[in-house]
Amino acid sequence: MAEIVKMPKLSDTMTEGVVAEWHKKVGDPVESGELLAEIETDKATMEFDSFQDGVLLHIGVQTGETAPVDSILAILGEKGEDITELLKSDSAPAAPAEEIPTSKAEVAAPDTAPAPIASAPVAEKTHSDNSRVKSSPLAKKMANDKGIDLSAVAGSGDGGRVVKRDVENHSGSSAPIASRSAVGVESYTEENVSQMRKVIAKRLAESKFTAPHFYLTMDIDMDNAMAARASLKAKNIKVSFNDMVIKATAVSLKKHPKINSSWLEDKIRYNEHVHIGVAVAVDEGLLVPVVRHADTKLMSDINAEVFDYATRAREKKLQPHEWEGNTFTISNLGMFGIEEFTAIVNPPDACILAVGGIRTEPVVKNGQIVIGNRMKVTLSCDHRVVDGATGSEFLQTLKGMLENPIMMIA
């Protein structure tokens, strides 16, 4: 009996998905657990396996198309089964789709040439010579990331369309595909907004315009932190300044639970556990994997965990549980030369810490002008939950931790 396969909800914030690539075509047999399609969510491109056996009778969302969660993704059943009533009974609108013949006449006529199947909508890449290359969105992104000219890639998909495996197997040169525009000629490129960017825009806009933000900035002496890191490095222990900030923040949050909180409209939740979300830049925007119970972990363990998260985030290999459950967020732009900035609170957190780079400058110590190492941090607070004095006390504790790193392990 035919069954509807619906667009899955692959993350807590997912409301719609994009089919990056189909691994089966209409008429193909499908086994339970077999890879059916790749779905682009707001945070990653994830493989979607079939939960049942059958023949793929209908594709409801073509490659590159967007559809809401729970809409018809596909229909599986027995070969030749009539799915007309099944499509009518489902309230979700179905996209123009491919179907295998269902009438007895069509099934029983093997000598008759099959009706042509409409090719799926494809992403197109326009080059300086105005040629157009058919490719899947995922293949296009992979080619752009690798600097591969799609016109040089042989496509194995329907109608010569370039798909993911073609880019992966391409052995030609990876010459840059961008070309200089002619002088005096106006030009531009456009691309569809990714699911990740849509959700970032929605969530941060809601945060900025719903939560009343205020900001507290503190300048921190990093001399002792630099000396501590150098000592650890001499013992082959990998620890970055960001790891130090994560650990110091986590320990400080245990002392100031009102900062480690969430606004829930009719109540405020004060979290007793400390899960630090660490903002990681990826091509489409930001992912925030979570270091759980960060206050209990060694800085070297935090280092290994954050490195693994960052690597897999950029490869879109993070799993949903790894970016959920944060109680506080840290965004660090110091490695880009940014000295100071403000960040937007990342719901459901009540606060986010923006970390700038360490700068070397003249400072006064014991009445003498000496060279010092300073770092600015800015705490963005949701004023519905946190008041200025509470935020200031937290920053004072954080400052003490970073200026005396021994306190983090004492």
C-alpha positions as CSV (number, residue, x, y, z in Angstrom):
1,M,0.0,0.0,0.0
2,A,1.4,3.4,-1.0
3,E,2.6,5.7,1.8
4,I,3.5,9.4,1.9
5,V,7.0,10.4,2.9
6,K,6.8,13.9,4.3
7,M,9.5,16.6,4.5
8,P,11.2,15.8,7.8
9,K,11.9,18.2,10.6
10,L,15.6,17.8,11.0
11,S,16.3,20.5,13.5
12,D,14.5,22.3,16.3
13,T,14.3,25.6,14.2
14,M,13.5,24.0,10.8
15,T,10.3,25.1,9.2
16,E,11.1,24.3,5.6
17,G,13.8,22.3,3.7
18,V,15.5,22.3,0.3
19,V,16.1,19.1,-1.5
20,A,19.8,19.3,-2.3
21,E,19.9,16.0,-4.2
22,W,17.8,13.0,-4.9
23,H,19.6,9.6,-4.7
24,K,16.6,7.8,-6.3
25,K,14.5,8.5,-9.3
26,V,10.8,7.7,-10.0
27,G,10.5,4.0,-10.6
28,D,13.5,2.9,-8.5
29,P,13.1,0.3,-5.8
30,V,13.9,1.7,-2.3
31,E,14.8,-0.3,0.8
32,S,14.3,0.8,4.4
33,G,17.4,2.5,5.7
34,E,18.6,3.3,2.1
35,L,19.6,6.9,1.3
36,L,16.7,8.6,-0.4
37,A,17.7,12.3,-0.6
38,E,19.9,15.0,0.9
39,I,17.9,17.8,2.6
40,E,19.3,21.2,3.3
41,T,18.1,22.6,6.6
42,D,18.7,25.9,8.2
43,K,22.0,24.6,9.7
44,A,23.3,21.7,7.6
45,T,22.8,19.5,4.6
46,M,21.7,16.1,6.0
47,E,21.2,12.7,4.5
48,F,17.6,11.4,4.7
49,D,17.1,7.6,4.7
50,S,13.9,5.9,3.8
51,F,11.9,4.4,6.7
52,Q,10.1,1.8,4.5
53,D,10.5,-0.5,1.5
54,G,8.8,0.2,-1.8
55,V,9.1,1.7,-5.3
56,L,9.5,5.5,-5.6
57,L,6.1,6.4,-7.2
58,H,6.2,10.2,-6.9
59,I,8.6,13.0,-6.1
60,G,6.8,16.0,-4.6
61,V,9.8,18.3,-4.2
62,Q,12.3,18.6,-7.0
63,T,16.0,19.2,-6.6
64,G,16.7,22.7,-5.6
65,E,13.1,23.4,-4.5
66,T,11.9,24.5,-1.1
67,A,9.0,22.9,0.8
68,P,7.6,23.3,4.3
69,V,8.0,20.6,7.0
70,D,5.3,17.9,6.7
71,S,4.6,18.6,3.0
72,I,4.7,15.7,0.5
73,L,8.4,14.9,-0.2
74,A,7.7,11.6,-2.0
75,I,5.4,8.6,-2.2
76,L,6.5,5.0,-1.9
77,G,4.4,2.0,-2.8
78,E,4.0,-1.0,-5.2
79,K,4.9,-0.6,-8.8
80,G,1.9,0.5,-10.8
81,E,-0.2,1.5,-7.8
82,D,-2.7,4.3,-8.3
83,I,-1.8,7.2,-6.0
84,T,-4.3,9.8,-7.2
85,E,-6.6,9.5,-4.2
86,L,-3.6,9.6,-1.8
87,L,-2.5,12.9,-3.3
88,K,-6.0,14.3,-3.1
89,S,-6.4,13.2,0.5
90,D,-3.3,15.0,1.7
91,S,-3.9,18.7,2.5
92,A,-0.3,19.7,1.8
93,P,0.1,21.1,-1.7
94,A,2.2,19.0,-3.9
95,A,4.8,20.6,-6.2
96,P,4.8,19.6,-9.9
97,A,6.2,16.1,-9.8
98,E,7.4,13.1,-11.6
99,E,5.2,10.0,-11.4
100,I,5.5,6.5,-12.9
101,P,2.6,5.3,-15.1
102,T,-0.3,4.0,-13.1
103,S,-2.9,2.9,-15.7
104,K,-3.1,-0.7,-16.8
105,A,-2.6,0.2,-20.4
106,E,0.6,2.0,-19.7
107,V,2.0,-0.7,-17.4
108,A,1.1,-3.5,-19.8
109,A,2.8,-2.0,-22.9
110,P,6.5,-2.7,-22.6
111,D,7.0,-2.1,-26.4
112,T,5.7,1.4,-26.1
113,A,8.3,4.1,-25.5
114,P,7.8,5.6,-22.0
115,A,6.5,9.2,-21.7
116,P,9.3,11.7,-21.3
117,I,10.0,12.7,-17.7
118,A,10.3,16.4,-17.1
119,S,13.8,17.3,-15.9
120,A,14.0,18.8,-12.5
121,P,14.6,22.5,-12.0
122,V,18.3,23.1,-11.8
123,A,20.6,25.9,-10.6
124,E,22.4,27.7,-13.4
125,K,25.9,29.2,-13.5
126,T,26.4,32.0,-15.9
127,H,30.0,32.5,-17.2
128,S,31.6,35.4,-19.0
129,D,30.9,33.7,-22.4
130,N,27.2,33.5,-21.4
131,S,27.2,29.7,-21.4
132,R,24.9,28.0,-18.9
133,V,25.8,24.9,-16.9
134,K,23.0,22.8,-15.3
135,S,23.9,21.7,-11.8
136,S,22.3,20.9,-8.5
137,P,22.6,23.5,-5.7
138,L,24.9,21.3,-3.7
139,A,27.2,20.7,-6.6
140,K,27.2,24.5,-7.4
141,K,28.2,25.3,-3.8
142,M,30.9,22.6,-3.7
143,A,32.4,23.9,-7.0
144,N,32.4,27.5,-5.7
145,D,34.1,26.4,-2.5
146,K,36.8,24.4,-4.4
147,G,37.2,27.1,-7.1
148,I,36.1,24.6,-9.8
149,D,34.7,25.9,-13.1
150,L,31.4,23.9,-13.6
151,S,31.7,24.1,-17.3
152,A,34.8,21.8,-17.1
153,V,32.9,19.2,-15.1
154,A,31.2,16.3,-16.9
155,G,27.6,15.9,-15.6
156,S,26.2,12.5,-14.9
157,G,22.7,13.6,-13.8
158,D,19.6,13.8,-15.9
159,G,20.2,15.7,-19.1
160,G,23.9,16.1,-18.3
161,R,23.2,17.9,-15.0
162,V,26.3,18.3,-12.7
163,V,25.6,16.7,-9.3
164,K,27.6,16.3,-6.1
165,R,29.5,13.1,-7.1
166,D,30.7,14.8,-10.3
167,V,32.3,17.6,-8.4
168,E,33.8,15.1,-5.9
169,N,35.3,13.0,-8.7
170,H,36.5,16.0,-10.8
171,S,40.2,15.8,-11.3
172,G,40.8,18.8,-13.4
173,S,42.4,22.1,-12.3
174,S,40.7,24.2,-9.8
175,A,41.2,27.5,-11.5
176,P,39.3,30.5,-10.1
177,I,36.0,30.9,-12.1
178,A,35.6,34.6,-11.4
179,S,36.4,37.0,-14.3
180,R,37.0,40.7,-14.2
181,S,34.1,42.8,-15.5
182,A,34.7,45.1,-18.4
183,V,35.5,48.7,-17.5
184,G,32.3,50.8,-17.5
185,V,29.9,47.8,-17.5
186,E,27.5,47.4,-14.6
187,S,27.1,43.8,-13.4
188,Y,25.9,41.8,-10.4
189,T,25.2,38.3,-9.3
190,E,22.3,37.0,-7.2
191,E,21.8,33.9,-5.2
192,N,18.9,32.4,-3.4
193,V,18.8,32.9,0.4
194,S,19.9,29.7,2.1
195,Q,17.8,28.0,4.8
196,M,20.4,28.9,7.4
197,R,20.5,32.6,6.4
198,K,16.7,32.7,6.6
199,V,16.6,31.4,10.1
200,I,19.5,33.6,11.2
201,A,17.6,36.6,9.9
202,K,14.4,35.6,11.6
203,R,15.8,34.6,15.0
204,L,18.1,37.6,15.4
205,A,15.6,40.1,14.1
206,E,13.1,38.7,16.7
207,S,15.8,38.9,19.4
208,K,16.9,42.5,18.5
209,F,13.4,43.9,18.2
210,T,11.8,41.9,21.0
211,A,14.4,41.8,23.7
212,P,15.5,45.2,25.0
213,H,19.3,45.0,24.7
214,F,21.9,46.9,26.7
215,Y,25.7,46.6,26.6
216,L,28.5,46.5,29.1
217,T,32.2,46.7,28.0
218,M,35.2,45.9,30.2
219,D,38.9,46.1,29.5
220,I,41.0,43.1,30.8
221,D,44.7,42.8,31.5
222,M,45.8,39.7,29.6
223,D,49.5,39.6,30.7
224,N,49.0,36.7,33.1
225,A,46.8,34.8,30.7
226,M,49.5,35.1,28.0
227,A,52.1,33.8,30.4
228,A,49.9,30.9,31.5
229,R,49.3,29.9,27.9
230,A,53.0,30.1,27.1
231,S,53.6,27.8,30.1
232,L,51.0,25.3,28.9
233,K,52.4,25.4,25.4
234,A,55.9,24.6,26.7
235,K,54.3,21.4,28.1
236,N,52.7,20.6,24.8
237,I,49.2,21.4,26.1
238,K,47.1,23.1,23.4
239,V,45.0,25.9,24.8
240,S,43.8,29.0,22.9
241,F,42.8,32.4,24.4
242,N,39.3,31.5,23.3
243,D,39.4,28.3,25.4
244,M,40.5,30.4,28.4
245,V,37.5,32.8,27.8
246,I,35.1,29.8,27.6
247,K,36.4,28.3,30.8
248,A,36.5,31.6,32.7
249,T,33.0,32.5,31.5
250,A,31.7,29.1,32.6
251,V,33.2,29.3,36.1
252,S,31.9,32.9,36.4
253,L,28.3,31.8,35.4
254,K,28.3,29.4,38.2
255,K,28.8,32.3,40.6
256,H,26.2,34.5,38.8
257,P,23.3,32.2,37.9
258,K,21.1,35.2,36.9
259,I,23.3,35.7,33.8
260,N,22.9,32.0,33.0
261,S,19.2,32.4,32.4
262,S,16.3,32.5,29.9
263,W,13.2,34.7,29.4
264,L,10.2,32.4,29.1
265,E,7.5,35.1,28.9
266,D,5.6,34.2,32.1
267,K,8.7,33.0,34.0
268,I,12.5,33.2,34.1
269,R,14.5,30.0,34.0
270,Y,17.8,30.1,36.0
271,N,19.9,27.2,34.6
272,E,22.1,25.4,37.1
273,H,24.1,23.7,34.4
274,V,26.4,25.7,32.1
275,H,26.3,25.0,28.4
276,I,28.3,27.5,26.4
277,G,27.4,28.1,22.7
278,V,30.4,29.0,20.7
279,A,29.7,30.9,17.5
280,V,31.4,29.5,14.4
281,A,31.5,31.3,11.1
282,V,30.5,29.1,8.1
283,D,29.8,30.1,4.4
284,E,26.1,30.7,4.9
285,G,26.4,32.5,8.3
286,L,26.8,31.2,11.8
287,L,26.4,27.9,13.7
288,V,26.6,27.7,17.4
289,P,27.7,24.3,18.6
290,V,27.5,23.8,22.4
291,V,30.2,22.9,24.9
292,R,28.2,21.2,27.6
293,H,29.1,21.5,31.3
294,A,32.0,23.7,30.3
295,D,32.7,24.7,34.0
296,T,33.7,21.1,34.7
297,K,36.1,20.6,31.8
298,L,39.8,21.2,31.5
299,M,40.8,24.0,29.0
300,S,42.7,21.4,26.9
301,D,39.5,19.3,26.6
302,I,37.5,22.5,25.6
303,N,40.2,23.1,23.0
304,A,39.8,19.7,21.4
305,E,36.0,19.9,21.5
306,V,35.8,23.4,20.0
307,F,38.2,22.4,17.2
308,D,36.2,19.3,16.4
309,Y,32.9,21.3,16.4
310,A,34.4,24.1,14.2
311,T,35.8,21.6,11.6
312,R,32.5,19.7,11.3
313,A,30.4,22.8,11.3
314,R,32.2,24.1,8.2
315,E,31.8,20.6,6.6
316,K,28.0,20.7,7.6
317,K,28.5,17.5,9.6
318,L,27.2,18.7,12.9
319,Q,24.2,16.8,14.3
320,P,21.1,18.7,15.8
321,H,21.9,17.8,19.4
322,E,25.3,19.4,19.1
323,W,23.9,22.9,18.4
324,E,20.9,22.8,20.9
325,G,20.6,23.5,24.6
326,N,23.0,26.5,25.1
327,T,22.5,28.6,28.2
328,F,25.0,31.3,27.3
329,T,26.8,32.2,24.0
330,I,30.3,33.6,23.2
331,S,31.2,35.3,19.9
332,N,34.9,35.9,19.4
333,L,36.2,38.1,16.5
334,G,39.6,38.7,17.9
335,M,41.3,36.5,15.4
336,F,40.0,38.9,12.6
337,G,41.7,41.9,14.2
338,I,38.4,43.3,15.7
339,E,39.2,45.1,19.0
340,E,35.6,45.6,20.2
341,F,32.0,44.9,19.0
342,T,28.5,44.2,20.2
343,A,26.6,41.0,19.5
344,I,22.9,40.2,19.4
345,V,21.5,38.0,22.2
346,N,21.1,34.4,20.9
347,P,17.7,33.1,22.2
348,P,16.9,31.5,24.5
349,D,20.0,32.9,26.3
350,A,19.7,36.1,28.3
351,C,23.2,37.3,27.4
352,I,26.0,36.9,24.9
353,L,29.7,37.8,25.3
354,A,31.5,39.6,22.4
355,V,35.3,39.1,22.6
356,G,37.8,41.3,20.8
357,G,41.4,40.7,20.0
358,I,44.4,41.2,22.4
359,R,46.2,44.4,21.7
360,T,49.6,45.6,22.9
361,E,49.7,49.2,24.2
362,P,51.3,51.4,26.8
363,V,49.7,51.0,30.2
364,V,50.3,52.4,33.7
365,K,51.3,49.8,36.3
366,N,52.6,50.8,39.8
367,G,53.0,54.3,38.6
368,Q,55.2,53.3,35.6
369,I,54.3,53.3,31.9
370,V,54.9,49.8,30.6
371,I,53.9,47.7,27.6
372,G,50.7,45.7,28.4
373,N,48.4,43.3,26.7
374,R,44.7,44.3,26.9
375,M,41.5,42.7,25.6
376,K,38.0,44.2,25.5
377,V,34.8,42.1,26.1
378,T,31.2,43.4,25.7
379,L,28.3,41.7,27.4
380,S,25.0,42.1,25.6
381,C,22.1,41.6,28.0
382,D,18.3,41.1,27.7
383,H,17.1,43.8,30.1
384,R,13.9,41.8,30.8
385,V,16.1,39.4,32.7
386,V,19.4,41.0,33.6
387,D,20.0,44.4,35.2
388,G,23.1,46.6,34.8
389,A,24.5,45.9,38.3
390,T,24.1,42.1,37.8
391,G,25.9,42.2,34.4
392,S,28.7,44.3,35.9
393,E,29.2,41.9,38.8
394,F,29.5,39.1,36.3
395,L,32.1,40.9,34.3
396,Q,34.1,41.7,37.4
397,T,34.3,38.0,38.2
398,L,35.2,37.2,34.6
399,K,37.9,39.8,34.6
400,G,39.4,38.4,37.8
401,M,39.4,34.9,36.3
402,L,41.3,36.0,33.2
403,E,43.7,38.2,35.0
404,N,44.5,35.4,37.5
405,P,44.1,32.2,35.4
406,I,45.0,30.0,38.5
407,M,41.5,30.8,39.8
408,M,40.0,28.8,37.0
409,I,41.5,25.6,38.2
410,A,41.8,26.3,42.0
